[in-house]
Amino acid sequence: MRVALRGEDSAVRRAVVAGGGEVVAPDDAEVILAVGERALADAALSRPDAPVLPLSLDEAAEGYYSRFVEAFCDRVEAFFAGEWTTDEHPLLSVEVDGAIAAEAALDVLLVTSEPARISEYAVRTERDRLDAFRADGVVVATPLGSDGYARAAGGPLLAPGTGLVVVPVSPFATRSERWVVPTEATMSVERDEGPVSLVVDGREVRGIDPGQRVRVRIDGAVSLVRPPAGT
């Protein structure tokens, strides 16, 4: 099996070779191993032809090398037996006042940059305004990113193909809504008590002023490998 590595780790490279794989460039790969969340986002946004297999940093840790080699060999065997399946996960386009600002695979966050500052945010879909609320921020996440920042803020885990989740971050109200929207959402700062930043897949992109609209919409997809249970 021809394997490309993103977020390369020496233990992973050795495991690929020990499992009978060949490390190649992404354009020649049958599968791309992405080690860690940052590598997964970068691999997905490169829009590869080959499917991407996410690998946690814990799985790839040097101390677990023997166990990982064994598991990887099982995965190789399953791959050649045709037992692996793939899920399509959405990628996002991020626009600020109509101009493309970034792409995302995991989540898009508006957050007040200074501690102990609460701003007012609004969320809209294509047709309706969903709500306005005072909070530290608001996050839109894909199913792939729904177990990250959105989950920590109280959002649900999403299965592939179920839409996007929108979650207020540390809202001022004792109760707040969370929404699952089909394909897009628009966030804005209605009033700020401090600078607000646009953060995409964990990277700060730019500041956002009151009245500016940040539109997040599905724009393409990436195939992620889902090995059979037990491998």
Phi and psi restraints in degrees (value plus and minus 20) as a CYANA .aco file:
   2 ARG   PHI    -111.2   -71.2
   2 ARG   PSI     101.5   141.5
   3 VAL   PHI    -143.8  -103.8
   3 VAL   PSI     110.5   150.5
   4 ALA   PHI    -122.1   -82.1
   4 ALA   PSI     126.5   166.5
   5 LEU   PHI    -133.4   -93.4
   5 LEU   PSI     114.8   154.8
   6 ARG   PHI    -142.3  -102.3
   6 ARG   PSI     120.4   160.4
   7 GLY   PHI      45.0    85.0
   7 GLY   PSI      25.8    65.8
   8 GLU   PHI     -75.0   -35.0
   8 GLU   PSI     118.8   158.8
   9 ASP   PHI    -149.9  -109.9
   9 ASP   PSI     117.6   157.6
  10 SER   PHI     -80.9   -40.9
  10 SER   PSI     -56.1   -16.1
  11 ALA   PHI     -85.0   -45.0
  11 ALA   PSI     -58.0   -18.0
  12 VAL   PHI     -86.8   -46.8
  12 VAL   PSI     -63.6   -23.6
  13 ARG   PHI     -79.1   -39.1
  13 ARG   PSI     -64.9   -24.9
  14 ARG   PHI     -84.7   -44.7
  14 ARG   PSI     -57.8   -17.8
  15 ALA   PHI     -86.5   -46.5
  15 ALA   PSI     -57.8   -17.8
  16 VAL   PHI     -80.0   -40.0
  16 VAL   PSI     -68.6   -28.6
  17 VAL   PHI     -85.0   -45.0
  17 VAL   PSI     -64.5   -24.5
  18 ALA   PHI     -83.0   -43.0
  18 ALA   PSI     -49.6    -9.6
  19 GLY   PHI    -105.2   -65.2
  19 GLY   PSI     -15.9    24.1
  20 GLY   PHI      70.8   110.8
  20 GLY   PSI      -9.1    30.9
  21 GLY   PHI    -111.1   -71.1
  21 GLY   PSI     146.5   186.5
  22 GLU   PHI    -143.0  -103.0
  22 GLU   PSI     107.1   147.1
  23 VAL   PHI    -102.2   -62.2
  23 VAL   PSI     102.5   142.5
  24 VAL   PHI    -154.3  -114.3
  24 VAL   PSI     156.3   196.3
  25 ALA   PHI     -92.5   -52.5
  25 ALA   PSI     134.5   174.5
  26 PRO   PHI     -75.0   -35.0
  26 PRO   PSI     -55.9   -15.9
  27 ASP   PHI     -86.8   -46.8
  27 ASP   PSI     -40.8    -0.8
  28 ASP   PHI    -125.3   -85.3
  28 ASP   PSI     -15.9    24.1
  29 ALA   PHI    -106.3   -66.3
  29 ALA   PSI     129.7   169.7
  30 GLU   PHI    -108.7   -68.7
  30 GLU   PSI     -45.7    -5.7
  31 VAL   PHI    -172.2  -132.2
  31 VAL   PSI     127.8   167.8
  32 ILE   PHI    -133.9   -93.9
  32 ILE   PSI     102.5   142.5
  33 LEU   PHI    -110.6   -70.6
  33 LEU   PSI     100.8   140.8
  34 ALA   PHI    -128.9   -88.9
  34 ALA   PSI      94.5   134.5
  35 VAL   PHI    -116.7   -76.7
  35 VAL   PSI      85.6   125.6
  36 GLY   PHI      75.2   115.2
  36 GLY   PSI     141.1   181.1
  37 GLU   PHI     -84.7   -44.7
  37 GLU   PSI     -61.6   -21.6
  38 ARG   PHI     -83.0   -43.0
  38 ARG   PSI     -63.1   -23.1
  39 ALA   PHI     -86.3   -46.3
  39 ALA   PSI     -56.2   -16.2
  40 LEU   PHI     -82.6   -42.6
  40 LEU   PSI     -66.6   -26.6
  41 ALA   PHI     -82.7   -42.7
  41 ALA   PSI     -64.0   -24.0
  42 ASP   PHI     -85.1   -45.1
  42 ASP   PSI     -61.1   -21.1
  43 ALA   PHI     -84.2   -44.2
  43 ALA   PSI     -63.5   -23.5
  44 ALA   PHI     -83.2   -43.2
  44 ALA   PSI     -62.3   -22.3
  45 LEU   PHI     -94.0   -54.0
  45 LEU   PSI     -33.5     6.5
  46 SER   PHI     -96.4   -56.4
  46 SER   PSI     -26.5    13.5
  47 ARG   PHI      30.3    70.3
  47 ARG   PSI      39.6    79.6
  48 PRO   PHI     -93.5   -53.5
  48 PRO   PSI     137.6   177.6
  49 ASP   PHI     -93.7   -53.7
  49 ASP   PSI     -53.5   -13.5
  50 ALA   PHI    -102.6   -62.6
  50 ALA   PSI     131.1   171.1
  51 PRO   PHI     -90.1   -50.1
  51 PRO   PSI     137.7   177.7
  52 VAL   PHI    -129.4   -89.4
  52 VAL   PSI     112.3   152.3
  53 LEU   PHI    -127.0   -87.0
  53 LEU   PSI      89.6   129.6
  54 PRO   PHI     -90.9   -50.9
  54 PRO   PSI     122.3   162.3
  55 LEU   PHI    -156.5  -116.5
  55 LEU   PSI     102.4   142.4
  56 SER   PHI     -92.3   -52.3
  56 SER   PSI     134.9   174.9
  57 LEU   PHI     -84.3   -44.3
  57 LEU   PSI     -50.9   -10.9
  58 ASP   PHI     -84.4   -44.4
  58 ASP   PSI     -61.8   -21.8
  59 GLU   PHI     -82.4   -42.4
  59 GLU   PSI     -53.6   -13.6
  60 ALA   PHI    -111.9   -71.9
  60 ALA   PSI     -19.8    20.2
  61 ALA   PHI     -80.6   -40.6
  61 ALA   PSI     125.3   165.3
  62 GLU   PHI     -75.5   -35.5
  62 GLU   PSI     -57.6   -17.6
  63 GLY   PHI     -86.6   -46.6
  63 GLY   PSI     -35.9     4.1
  64 TYR   PHI    -131.6   -91.6
  64 TYR   PSI       2.9    42.9
  65 TYR   PHI     -79.6   -39.6
  65 TYR   PSI     -68.2   -28.2
  66 SER   PHI     -80.8   -40.8
  66 SER   PSI     -63.6   -23.6
  67 ARG   PHI     -86.3   -46.3
  67 ARG   PSI     -58.4   -18.4
  68 PHE   PHI     -87.7   -47.7
  68 PHE   PSI     -60.5   -20.5
  69 VAL   PHI     -78.8   -38.8
  69 VAL   PSI     -65.5   -25.5
  70 GLU   PHI     -81.5   -41.5
  70 GLU   PSI     -65.6   -25.6
  71 ALA   PHI     -84.7   -44.7
  71 ALA   PSI     -59.8   -19.8
  72 PHE   PHI     -85.4   -45.4
  72 PHE   PSI     -59.4   -19.4
  73 CYS   PHI     -81.0   -41.0
  73 CYS   PSI     -59.7   -19.7
  74 ASP   PHI     -82.7   -42.7
  74 ASP   PSI     -59.5   -19.5
  75 ARG   PHI     -88.3   -48.3
  75 ARG   PSI     -58.1   -18.1
  76 VAL   PHI     -81.8   -41.8
  76 VAL   PSI     -66.1   -26.1
  77 GLU   PHI     -80.1   -40.1
  77 GLU   PSI     -63.6   -23.6
  78 ALA   PHI     -84.5   -44.5
  78 ALA   PSI     -58.3   -18.3
  79 PHE   PHI     -81.5   -41.5
  79 PHE   PSI     -68.9   -28.9
  80 PHE   PHI     -88.2   -48.2
  80 PHE   PSI     -44.0    -4.0
  81 ALA   PHI    -101.6   -61.6
  81 ALA   PSI     -21.6    18.4
  82 GLY   PHI      54.9    94.9
  82 GLY   PSI       2.7    42.7
  83 GLU   PHI    -111.4   -71.4
  83 GLU   PSI     -27.1    12.9
  84 TRP   PHI    -102.4   -62.4
  84 TRP   PSI     127.3   167.3
  85 THR   PHI    -141.7  -101.7
  85 THR   PSI     145.2   185.2
  86 THR   PHI    -145.3  -105.3
  86 THR   PSI     128.6   168.6
  87 ASP   PHI    -136.6   -96.6
  87 ASP   PSI     121.7   161.7
  88 GLU   PHI    -109.5   -69.5
  88 GLU   PSI     103.1   143.1
  89 HIS   PHI    -134.0   -94.0
  89 HIS   PSI     114.4   154.4
  90 PRO   PHI     -91.5   -51.5
  90 PRO   PSI     128.3   168.3
  91 LEU   PHI    -127.9   -87.9
  91 LEU   PSI     134.6   174.6
  92 LEU   PHI    -138.3   -98.3
  92 LEU   PSI     123.1   163.1
  93 SER   PHI    -122.3   -82.3
  93 SER   PSI     116.4   156.4
  94 VAL   PHI    -138.0   -98.0
  94 VAL   PSI      98.7   138.7
  95 GLU   PHI    -136.8   -96.8
  95 GLU   PSI     120.5   160.5
  96 VAL   PHI    -136.3   -96.3
  96 VAL   PSI      94.1   134.1
  97 ASP   PHI      31.4    71.4
  97 ASP   PSI      21.1    61.1
  98 GLY   PHI      68.5   108.5
  98 GLY   PSI     -28.2    11.8
  99 ALA   PHI    -124.2   -84.2
  99 ALA   PSI     115.6   155.6
 100 ILE   PHI     -83.7   -43.7
 100 ILE   PSI     107.5   147.5
 101 ALA   PHI    -131.8   -91.8
 101 ALA   PSI     -48.8    -8.8
 102 ALA   PHI    -192.1  -152.1
 102 ALA   PSI     153.0   193.0
 103 GLU   PHI    -141.9  -101.9
 103 GLU   PSI     135.7   175.7
 104 ALA   PHI    -161.3  -121.3
 104 ALA   PSI     127.4   167.4
 105 ALA   PHI    -130.4   -90.4
 105 ALA   PSI     -44.1    -4.1
 106 LEU   PHI    -132.6   -92.6
 106 LEU   PSI     -85.5   -45.5
 107 ASP   PHI    -178.3  -138.3
 107 ASP   PSI     141.6   181.6
 108 VAL   PHI    -149.4  -109.4
 108 VAL   PSI     108.2   148.2
 109 LEU   PHI    -148.7  -108.7
 109 LEU   PSI     113.0   153.0
 110 LEU   PHI    -123.9   -83.9
 110 LEU   PSI     106.7   146.7
 111 VAL   PHI    -164.4  -124.4
 111 VAL   PSI     119.3   159.3
 112 THR   PHI     -86.2   -46.2
 112 THR   PSI     106.6   146.6
 113 SER   PHI     -94.2   -54.2
 113 SER   PSI     -48.3    -8.3
 114 GLU   PHI    -119.2   -79.2
 114 GLU   PSI     120.8   160.8
 115 PRO   PHI     -80.8   -40.8
 115 PRO   PSI     129.9   169.9
 116 ALA   PHI      41.6    81.6
 116 ALA   PSI       6.7    46.7
 117 ARG   PHI    -137.4   -97.4
 117 ARG   PSI     108.2   148.2
 118 ILE   PHI    -135.7   -95.7
 118 ILE   PSI     107.7   147.7
 119 SER   PHI    -132.0   -92.0
 119 SER   PSI     149.8   189.8
 120 GLU   PHI    -124.0   -84.0
 120 GLU   PSI     109.4   149.4
 121 TYR   PHI    -141.1  -101.1
 121 TYR   PSI     136.4   176.4
 122 ALA   PHI    -150.9  -110.9
 122 ALA   PSI     129.6   169.6
 123 VAL   PHI    -148.6  -108.6
 123 VAL   PSI     115.0   155.0
 124 ARG   PHI    -153.0  -113.0
 124 ARG   PSI     133.3   173.3
 125 THR   PHI    -121.4   -81.4
 125 THR   PSI    -189.1  -149.1
 126 GLU   PHI     -80.4   -40.4
 126 GLU   PSI     -52.6   -12.6
 127 ARG   PHI    -132.2   -92.2
 127 ARG   PSI     -51.6   -11.6
 128 ASP   PHI    -149.5  -109.5
 128 ASP   PSI     132.4   172.4
 129 ARG   PHI    -105.1   -65.1
 129 ARG   PSI     104.5   144.5
 130 LEU   PHI    -100.9   -60.9
 130 LEU   PSI     -67.5   -27.5
 131 ASP   PHI    -195.2  -155.2
 131 ASP   PSI     143.5   183.5
 132 ALA   PHI    -147.7  -107.7
 132 ALA   PSI     124.6   164.6
 133 PHE   PHI    -178.1  -138.1
 133 PHE   PSI     134.9   174.9
 134 ARG   PHI    -114.3   -74.3
 134 ARG   PSI     112.0   152.0
 135 ALA   PHI    -185.5  -145.5
 135 ALA   PSI     153.4   193.4
 136 ASP   PHI     -93.5   -53.5
 136 ASP   PSI     -42.9    -2.9
 137 GLY   PHI     155.4   195.4
 137 GLY   PSI    -190.0  -150.0
 138 VAL   PHI    -170.9  -130.9
 138 VAL   PSI     122.1   162.1
 139 VAL   PHI    -148.5  -108.5
 139 VAL   PSI     120.2   160.2
 140 VAL   PHI    -133.7   -93.7
 140 VAL   PSI     106.9   146.9
 141 ALA   PHI    -148.8  -108.8
 141 ALA   PSI     127.1   167.1
 142 THR   PHI     -98.7   -58.7
 142 THR   PSI     149.2   189.2
 143 PRO   PHI     -74.8   -34.8
 143 PRO   PSI     -58.0   -18.0
 144 LEU   PHI     -84.2   -44.2
 144 LEU   PSI     -56.0   -16.0
 145 GLY   PHI    -114.9   -74.9
 145 GLY   PSI     -19.2    20.8
 146 SER   PHI     -91.3   -51.3
 146 SER   PSI     -33.6     6.4
 147 ASP   PHI    -115.6   -75.6
 147 ASP   PSI      -8.4    31.6
 148 GLY   PHI    -124.2   -84.2
 148 GLY   PSI    -138.4   -98.4
 149 TYR   PHI     -81.4   -41.4
 149 TYR   PSI     -59.8   -19.8
 150 ALA   PHI     -84.0   -44.0
 150 ALA   PSI     -60.0   -20.0
 151 ARG   PHI     -85.8   -45.8
 151 ARG   PSI     -61.6   -21.6
 152 ALA   PHI     -83.1   -43.1
 152 ALA   PSI     -48.3    -8.3
 153 ALA   PHI    -106.4   -66.4
 153 ALA   PSI     -17.2    22.8
 154 GLY   PHI      83.0   123.0
 154 GLY   PSI      -9.4    30.6
 155 GLY   PHI    -103.3   -63.3
 155 GLY   PSI     144.6   184.6
 156 PRO   PHI    -102.7   -62.7
 156 PRO   PSI     139.3   179.3
 157 LEU   PHI    -100.2   -60.2
 157 LEU   PSI     115.8   155.8
 158 LEU   PHI    -129.3   -89.3
 158 LEU   PSI     120.8   160.8
 159 ALA   PHI    -102.8   -62.8
 159 ALA   PSI     134.2   174.2
 160 PRO   PHI     -75.4   -35.4
 160 PRO   PSI     117.9   157.9
 161 GLY   PHI      66.9   106.9
 161 GLY   PSI     -14.0    26.0
 162 THR   PHI    -120.5   -80.5
 162 THR   PSI     -20.9    19.1
 163 GLY   PHI      93.6   133.6
 163 GLY   PSI    -173.9  -133.9
 164 LEU   PHI    -143.1  -103.1
 164 LEU   PSI     128.3   168.3
 165 VAL   PHI    -127.0   -87.0
 165 VAL   PSI     118.3   158.3
 166 VAL   PHI    -139.2   -99.2
 166 VAL   PSI     105.0   145.0
 167 VAL   PHI    -156.4  -116.4
 167 VAL   PSI     105.7   145.7
 168 PRO   PHI     -85.5   -45.5
 168 PRO   PSI     125.5   165.5
 169 VAL   PHI    -124.5   -84.5
 169 VAL   PSI      97.9   137.9
 170 SER   PHI      28.2    68.2
 170 SER   PSI      40.6    80.6
 171 PRO   PHI     -85.3   -45.3
 171 PRO   PSI     130.6   170.6
 172 PHE   PHI     -90.0   -50.0
 172 PHE   PSI     -52.8   -12.8
 173 ALA   PHI     -92.8   -52.8
 173 ALA   PSI     132.8   172.8
 174 THR   PHI     -91.2   -51.2
 174 THR   PSI     -46.6    -6.6
 175 ARG   PHI    -146.0  -106.0
 175 ARG   PSI     119.9   159.9
 176 SER   PHI    -164.6  -124.6
 176 SER   PSI     136.1   176.1
 177 GLU   PHI    -107.6   -67.6
 177 GLU   PSI     135.0   175.0
 178 ARG   PHI    -144.2  -104.2
 178 ARG   PSI     126.9   166.9
 179 TRP   PHI    -148.9  -108.9
 179 TRP   PSI     127.6   167.6
 180 VAL   PHI    -134.2   -94.2
 180 VAL   PSI     100.6   140.6
 181 VAL   PHI    -136.0   -96.0
 181 VAL   PSI     132.3   172.3
 182 PRO   PHI     -86.7   -46.7
 182 PRO   PSI     -74.1   -34.1
 183 THR   PHI    -155.3  -115.3
 183 THR   PSI     -39.8     0.2
 184 GLU   PHI    -180.8  -140.8
 184 GLU   PSI     141.5   181.5
 185 ALA   PHI    -171.2  -131.2
 185 ALA   PSI     130.4   170.4
 186 THR   PHI    -139.2   -99.2
 186 THR   PSI     106.5   146.5
 187 MET   PHI    -129.2   -89.2
 187 MET   PSI     128.9   168.9
 188 SER   PHI    -168.8  -128.8
 188 SER   PSI     137.7   177.7
 189 VAL   PHI    -117.0   -77.0
 189 VAL   PSI      95.0   135.0
 190 GLU   PHI    -102.7   -62.7
 190 GLU   PSI     -55.9   -15.9
 191 ARG   PHI    -177.7  -137.7
 191 ARG   PSI     115.4   155.4
 192 ASP   PHI    -139.2   -99.2
 192 ASP   PSI     127.2   167.2
 193 GLU   PHI    -130.4   -90.4
 193 GLU   PSI      -8.4    31.6
 194 GLY   PHI     157.5   197.5
 194 GLY   PSI     149.6   189.6
 195 PRO   PHI     -78.4   -38.4
 195 PRO   PSI     122.5   162.5
 196 VAL   PHI    -137.1   -97.1
 196 VAL   PSI     115.0   155.0
 197 SER   PHI    -132.1   -92.1
 197 SER   PSI     126.9   166.9
 198 LEU   PHI    -115.0   -75.0
 198 LEU   PSI      99.8   139.8
 199 VAL   PHI    -139.7   -99.7
 199 VAL   PSI     104.6   144.6
 200 VAL   PHI    -140.5  -100.5
 200 VAL   PSI     101.0   141.0
 201 ASP   PHI      28.8    68.8
 201 ASP   PSI      21.8    61.8
 202 GLY   PHI      63.9   103.9
 202 GLY   PSI     -19.3    20.7
 203 ARG   PHI    -134.8   -94.8
 203 ARG   PSI     110.0   150.0
 204 GLU   PHI     -92.5   -52.5
 204 GLU   PSI     108.5   148.5
 205 VAL   PHI    -120.9   -80.9
 205 VAL   PSI     -67.7   -27.7
 206 ARG   PHI    -192.2  -152.2
 206 ARG   PSI     151.7   191.7
 207 GLY   PHI    -105.1   -65.1
 207 GLY   PSI     134.5   174.5
 208 ILE   PHI    -145.2  -105.2
 208 ILE   PSI     107.7   147.7
 209 ASP   PHI    -113.7   -73.7
 209 ASP   PSI     138.0   178.0
 210 PRO   PHI     -75.1   -35.1
 210 PRO   PSI     117.1   157.1
 211 GLY   PHI      72.1   112.1
 211 GLY   PSI     -40.5    -0.5
 212 GLN   PHI     -93.5   -53.5
 212 GLN   PSI     120.1   160.1
 213 ARG   PHI    -126.7   -86.7
 213 ARG   PSI     111.0   151.0
 214 VAL   PHI    -129.5   -89.5
 214 VAL   PSI      86.5   126.5
 215 ARG   PHI    -115.4   -75.4
 215 ARG   PSI     106.7   146.7
 216 VAL   PHI    -137.4   -97.4
 216 VAL   PSI     100.9   140.9
 217 ARG   PHI    -160.5  -120.5
 217 ARG   PSI     131.8   171.8
 218 ILE   PHI     -87.6   -47.6
 218 ILE   PSI     111.2   151.2
 219 ASP   PHI    -164.7  -124.7
 219 ASP   PSI      60.5   100.5
 220 GLY   PHI      76.6   116.6
 220 GLY   PSI    -198.2  -158.2
 221 ALA   PHI    -173.9  -133.9
 221 ALA   PSI     144.2   184.2
 222 VAL   PHI    -150.9  -110.9
 222 VAL   PSI     124.7   164.7
 223 SER   PHI    -108.9   -68.9
 223 SER   PSI     106.2   146.2
 224 LEU   PHI    -132.4   -92.4
 224 LEU   PSI     114.9   154.9
 225 VAL   PHI     -95.4   -55.4
 225 VAL   PSI     115.8   155.8
 226 ARG   PHI    -141.4  -101.4
 226 ARG   PSI      81.3   121.3
 227 PRO   PHI     -84.8   -44.8
 227 PRO   PSI     139.2   179.2
 228 PRO   PHI     -83.3   -43.3
 228 PRO   PSI     135.4   175.4
 229 ALA   PHI     -77.5   -37.5
 229 ALA   PSI     118.2   158.2
 230 GLY   PHI      72.1   112.1
 230 GLY   PSI     -21.5    18.5
